[in-house]
Amino acid sequence: MKNINAFKECLREYEKDREEAANLLLKRREQVYSKLPRVKEIEVLVNSYAIEIIKLSMSKNAEKANELKELIKNLEAEKKALLESANISHDYFETIYKCQNCKDTGFVVAERCPCLSQRLIEKYYETCNIKNVFDKENFDTFDIRYYSEEESKADGISPKTKAKMIYRLARDFVTNFDKEFSNLLFYGSPGLGKTFTCNCIAKEILDKGNTVLYVTAPTLFKTIEEIRFNRSDVENPKELSEMFTTVDLLIIDDLGTEFSTIVTQTELFSIINTRLLANLSTIISTNLSPDELRDNYSDRLVSRIFGNYEFQKFIGRDIRELKRYM
């Protein structure tokens, strides 16, 4: 997890993107100047007149400045006509950025651009190879055959019917993500599709252009401890810690399998609570039952989760086991 925040690498990538955009713009200008030399003449004149106008404003010679402004207006009209005659778009000389919001800098008025957040997350995904997981685990590969039609006496519903309900819930969560604030908690025995469903949702939310951070509970808690106690070993700890509270969707998988301490539980509460206050959705998956969650976590953390998350129980047989015989 330490490498998730490859902040400097992202900044280097932005610099490369800006260089490529500048080179493309230069190449376009050279092509147009070769075809329409008058366009270059016009731009040289406009730049010289603009400089002269600045000088005139200092000497308060408004009349001469207005004359030059009128000349610039006429020259721009001539340039536009020349470009149109050659079927060249009026914005052909504008720099083409990958992100128009931050102009490929990663920041908008000192605030981190969403595209930078997503780049940082994708660095993590490259490290843990999760993109390959999304290729295999998505709604298109969701297979209902692994769930029995036989009703569970304990739950009063068949695993197949329950799986269909959860599938629709997950689909609705994705569809309404930008319109409705909601949080989910998936629980049940191992191997029933909780992580698979989380991956289905994550892929769809990413495809919609939102930022998503998927992290297992052990990795999350280890990272919390590294930030808290080994800050000098963590690259840009502030950026890393803020990622948990600012990403559009945070998915915490396998809650209950981590080594928990008072410090990590306190930090987890802070993450959960901050996201609730900011109306940022979170999905948690766990093998623990609701009663076991109460026994293993602090009252205030449990209160936040129970009061603000929709619980969905996964039932049935271990799918990994079933796949061996299907």
C-alpha positions in Angstrom: 0.0 0.0 0.0 3.0 2.2 0.5 3.3 2.7 -3.2 -0.3 3.7 -3.7 0.6 7.4 -3.5 3.1 7.7 -6.3 2.5 11.4 -6.2 5.7 12.5 -7.8 5.3 10.0 -10.6 1.9 11.4 -11.3 3.3 14.9 -11.4 5.9 13.8 -13.9 3.2 12.3 -16.0 1.3 15.6 -16.0 4.5 17.4 -17.1 4.9 14.9 -20.0 1.2 15.4 -21.0 1.7 19.1 -21.1 4.8 18.8 -23.2 3.0 16.5 -25.6 0.1 19.0 -25.8 2.5 21.9 -26.4 4.4 19.9 -29.2 1.1 19.1 -30.8 0.0 22.7 -30.8 3.4 23.7 -32.2 3.0 21.1 -35.0 -0.5 22.4 -35.8 0.7 26.0 -36.0 3.6 25.1 -38.4 1.2 23.2 -40.6 -1.2 26.1 -40.8 1.6 28.7 -41.3 2.9 26.6 -44.2 -0.5 26.5 -45.8 -1.6 30.1 -44.8 1.4 32.4 -44.3 -0.9 35.3 -43.7 -2.2 33.7 -40.5 1.3 33.9 -39.0 1.7 37.6 -40.1 -1.6 38.4 -38.4 -0.6 36.8 -35.2 2.7 38.7 -35.1 0.9 41.9 -35.7 -1.8 41.2 -33.0 1.0 40.4 -30.5 2.9 43.6 -31.2 -0.3 45.7 -31.0 -1.3 44.0 -27.7 2.1 45.0 -26.2 1.7 48.6 -27.6 -1.8 48.8 -26.0 -0.3 47.9 -22.6 2.3 50.7 -23.0 -0.4 53.2 -24.0 -2.5 52.3 -21.0 0.4 53.5 -18.8 0.6 56.8 -20.7 -3.2 57.1 -20.6 -3.4 57.5 -24.4 -6.8 55.9 -24.7 -7.5 57.2 -28.2 -4.5 55.5 -29.7 -5.2 52.3 -27.7 -8.7 52.1 -29.0 -7.4 52.5 -32.6 -5.1 49.5 -32.0 -7.9 47.5 -30.4 -10.0 48.1 -33.6 -7.1 46.9 -35.7 -6.8 43.8 -33.7 -10.5 43.1 -34.0 -10.2 43.4 -37.8 -7.1 41.2 -38.0 -8.8 38.5 -35.9 -11.8 38.6 -38.2 -9.5 38.2 -41.2 -7.7 35.3 -39.5 -11.0 33.6 -38.7 -12.1 33.9 -42.4 -8.8 32.5 -43.6 -9.1 29.5 -41.3 -12.7 28.9 -42.3 -11.8 29.0 -46.0 -9.3 26.2 -45.4 -11.8 24.2 -43.3 -9.8 24.7 -40.1 -11.7 24.9 -36.8 -11.5 28.2 -34.9 -10.2 26.3 -31.8 -7.5 24.4 -33.8 -4.8 26.6 -32.1 -6.1 25.8 -28.6 -4.0 23.5 -26.4 -5.5 20.0 -26.2 -5.3 18.8 -22.6 -6.3 15.4 -21.3 -8.1 17.2 -18.5 -9.6 20.6 -19.4 -10.5 21.2 -15.7 -6.9 21.4 -14.4 -5.1 21.9 -17.8 -3.0 18.8 -17.0 -1.5 20.2 -13.8 -3.4 18.1 -11.2 -4.7 21.1 -9.4 -7.4 23.7 -9.7 -6.8 26.9 -7.7 -4.6 24.9 -5.2 -7.2 22.2 -4.8 -6.5 18.7 -6.1 -8.3 17.9 -9.3 -10.4 14.7 -9.4 -8.2 13.4 -12.3 -5.2 13.5 -9.9 -7.1 11.5 -7.3 -8.0 8.9 -10.0 -4.4 8.7 -11.3 -3.1 8.0 -7.8 -5.7 5.3 -7.3 -4.8 3.7 -10.7 -1.2 3.6 -9.5 -2.4 1.4 -6.7 -4.4 -0.7 -9.0 -1.4 -1.3 -11.2 0.6 -2.4 -8.1 -2.0 -4.9 -7.0 -3.1 -5.9 -10.5 -6.8 -5.2 -9.7 -7.7 -4.1 -13.2 -7.3 -7.7 -14.3 -9.7 -8.7 -11.6 -12.3 -6.2 -13.0 -11.9 -7.9 -16.4 -13.0 -11.2 -14.8 -15.4 -10.0 -12.1 -18.1 -7.7 -13.4 -21.8 -7.7 -13.9 -21.4 -9.4 -17.3 -19.8 -12.4 -15.6 -22.2 -12.5 -12.6 -23.4 -16.1 -12.8 -26.6 -16.9 -10.9 -26.2 -20.7 -11.4 -24.0 -21.0 -8.4 -26.9 -20.2 -6.1 -29.4 -22.8 -5.0 -33.1 -22.5 -5.5 -33.7 -24.5 -2.3 -35.1 -22.2 0.4 -32.9 -21.7 3.4 -34.9 -22.5 6.6 -32.7 -20.1 8.6 -33.3 -17.2 6.2 -36.7 -18.0 4.7 -35.5 -17.4 1.2 -33.5 -19.3 -1.4 -29.9 -18.3 -2.1 -30.8 -17.8 -5.8 -33.6 -15.4 -4.9 -31.4 -13.5 -2.5 -28.6 -13.3 -5.1 -31.0 -11.8 -7.6 -32.1 -9.2 -5.0 -28.5 -8.3 -4.3 -27.7 -8.1 -8.0 -30.6 -5.6 -8.5 -29.5 -3.7 -5.4 -26.0 -3.4 -6.8 -27.2 -2.3 -10.2 -29.5 0.3 -8.6 -26.6 1.5 -6.5 -24.5 2.2 -9.6 -27.4 3.8 -11.5 -28.3 6.2 -8.7 -24.7 6.8 -7.5 -24.6 10.4 -8.7 -28.1 11.2 -7.5 -28.6 9.4 -4.2 -26.2 9.0 -1.2 -26.2 5.5 0.2 -23.8 3.0 1.9 -23.8 -0.8 1.8 -22.6 -3.5 4.1 -22.3 -7.1 2.7 -22.0 -9.9 5.2 -22.0 -13.6 5.2 -19.8 -16.7 5.2 -16.7 -16.7 2.9 -17.0 -17.6 -0.8 -20.5 -16.3 -1.3 -19.8 -13.5 -3.7 -19.3 -10.4 -1.5 -16.0 -9.4 -3.0 -17.2 -10.3 -6.5 -20.2 -8.0 -6.1 -17.9 -5.2 -4.7 -15.7 -5.6 -7.8 -18.8 -5.4 -10.1 -19.9 -2.1 -8.5 -16.3 -0.7 -8.5 -15.9 -1.3 -12.2 -19.2 0.3 -13.2 -18.5 3.4 -11.0 -15.1 3.8 -12.5 -16.5 3.5 -16.0 -18.9 6.3 -15.1 -15.9 8.6 -14.5 -16.0 8.6 -10.7 -13.1 7.9 -8.4 -13.1 4.6 -6.6 -10.7 3.2 -4.0 -10.9 -0.6 -3.3 -8.8 -1.7 -0.3 -8.8 -4.8 1.9 -9.3 -4.1 5.6 -5.8 -5.5 6.5 -4.2 -3.2 4.0 -6.2 -0.2 5.2 -5.3 -0.8 8.8 -1.6 -1.4 8.0 -1.6 1.9 6.0 -3.2 3.7 8.9 -0.5 2.5 11.2 2.3 3.5 8.7 0.9 7.0 8.3 0.5 7.3 12.1 3.8 5.8 13.3 6.2 5.7 10.2 5.3 8.9 8.4 9.0 9.3 7.2 8.7 6.0 5.3 5.5 7.0 3.6 5.6 9.2 0.4 3.2 12.2 0.9 1.3 10.8 3.9 -1.2 13.7 3.8 -2.2 12.9 0.2 -2.5 9.3 1.1 -4.7 9.8 4.2 -6.9 12.3 2.4 -7.6 9.8 -0.3 -9.6 7.6 2.1 -11.9 10.5 2.9 -12.2 12.3 -0.4 -12.6 9.5 -3.0 -16.1 9.2 -4.5 -16.5 5.6 -3.5 -14.5 3.7 -0.9 -14.7 0.0 -0.7 -13.4 -1.8 2.4 -13.2 -5.5 1.7 -12.9 -8.3 4.4 -13.5 -6.1 7.5 -12.7 -8.3 10.5 -9.7 -10.0 9.0 -7.3 -7.2 10.0 -5.2 -6.8 13.2 -7.1 -4.2 15.0 -5.9 -1.8 17.7 -7.4 1.2 19.5 -5.5 3.5 17.1 -6.7 1.8 13.9 -10.3 1.6 15.2 -10.2 5.3 16.0 -8.9 6.1 12.5 -11.4 3.9 10.9 -14.2 5.7 12.8 -12.7 9.0 11.6 -12.8 7.8 7.9 -16.3 6.4 8.2 -17.6 9.5 10.0 -15.9 12.0 7.7 -17.3 10.3 4.6 -20.8 10.3 6.1 -20.6 14.0 6.8 -19.5 14.6 3.3 -22.2 12.4 1.7 -19.5 10.2 0.2 -20.6 6.5 -0.3 -18.8 3.6 1.3 -19.2 -0.2 0.8 -18.0 -2.7 3.4 -17.8 -6.4 3.1 -17.3 -8.7 6.1 -17.5 -12.3 7.1 -18.7 -11.1 10.5 -22.4 -11.2 11.5 -24.0 -8.0 12.9 -23.7 -9.4 16.4 -20.0 -10.1 15.8 -19.5 -6.6 14.5 -20.9 -5.3 17.8 -18.5 -7.5 19.7 -15.4 -6.5 17.8 -15.7 -2.8 17.2 -16.3 0.3 19.3 -19.9 1.4 20.1 -19.6 4.7 18.2 -18.2 3.0 15.1 -20.9 0.3 15.2 -23.5 3.1 15.7 -22.4 4.9 12.6 -22.4 1.8 10.5 -25.7 0.4 11.8 -27.4 3.7 11.5 -26.2 4.6 8.0 -25.6 1.4 6.0 -28.0 -1.0 4.3 -27.1 -4.5 5.4 -27.3 -7.4 2.9 -26.7 -10.9 3.9 -25.2 -13.4 1.4 -26.3 -17.0 1.8 -25.7 -20.3 0.1 -22.7 -22.6 -0.4 -19.1 -21.6 -1.0 -18.9 -20.7 -4.7 -15.2 -21.5 -5.0 -16.0 -25.0 -3.8 -18.9 -25.4 -6.2 -16.8 -24.3 -9.2 -14.6 -27.3 -8.8 -17.6 -29.5 -9.7 -19.3 -27.4 -12.4 
